[in-house]
Amino acid sequence: MKKSLLGLTFGALLFTTGSAVAADYVIDKQGQHAFVNFRIQHLGYSWVYGTFRDFDGSFTFDEKNPAADKVNVTISTTSLDTNHAERDKHLRSGDFLNVAKFPQATFTSTEVKKDGDELDITGNLTLNGVTKPITLEAKLIGKGSDPWGGERAGFEASGKIHLKDFNITKDLGPASQDVELIISVEGVQKK
């Protein structure tokens, strides 16, 4: 009986210790090891790619307990860049992102689930003054020590948003109703 009780206590201690390995990371924007990119079809003939140059955020990562993971990101919508000044000006206007009224977009996770090698990160995206849930499919690229004595973790993620869901009603044609998100982030563990 004592051995069984000791075994259960030890097992519970290991389980508790294993689930307490969550680490908090800050997205490495200073080293430019993070990107929030997007693409949308142009008339069904090609893709227009863009990025947001200014964003900040953090995440919590627990490899053994994905339910403990969290993601928070704030994006400056004024930093939109598609490598074409006139298009960027139009995309920042009231026809699309309305950056004068809504200079920031945010994403706050509400649930993280492991799905094979991937993580399904569901959260609330606030864009153009509208908040809607979206799900990103993410994958751990790698984690470990860096040459400067820190710890890092990197992920790539993808998702899709429907423009009209975020009150972007400008009609760009049937092939251009959705925007694909392509995200790559590297985080530095907080000390």
Secondary structure as GFF3:
##gff-version 3
##sequence-region A 1 191
A	DSSP	alpha_helix	2	19	.	.	.	ID=ss1
A	DSSP	beta_strand	23	27	.	.	.	ID=ss2
A	DSSP	beta_strand	34	42	.	.	.	ID=ss3
A	DSSP	beta_strand	46	52	.	.	.	ID=ss4
A	DSSP	beta_strand	55	61	.	.	.	ID=ss5
A	DSSP	three_ten_helix	66	68	.	.	.	ID=ss6
A	DSSP	beta_strand	70	76	.	.	.	ID=ss7
A	DSSP	three_ten_helix	77	79	.	.	.	ID=ss8
A	DSSP	beta_strand	80	81	.	.	.	ID=ss9
A	DSSP	alpha_helix	85	92	.	.	.	ID=ss10
A	DSSP	beta_strand	104	115	.	.	.	ID=ss11
A	DSSP	beta_strand	118	127	.	.	.	ID=ss12
A	DSSP	beta_strand	130	145	.	.	.	ID=ss13
A	DSSP	beta_strand	151	162	.	.	.	ID=ss14
A	DSSP	three_ten_helix	163	166	.	.	.	ID=ss15
A	DSSP	three_ten_helix	174	176	.	.	.	ID=ss16
A	DSSP	beta_strand	178	189	.	.	.	ID=ss17
###
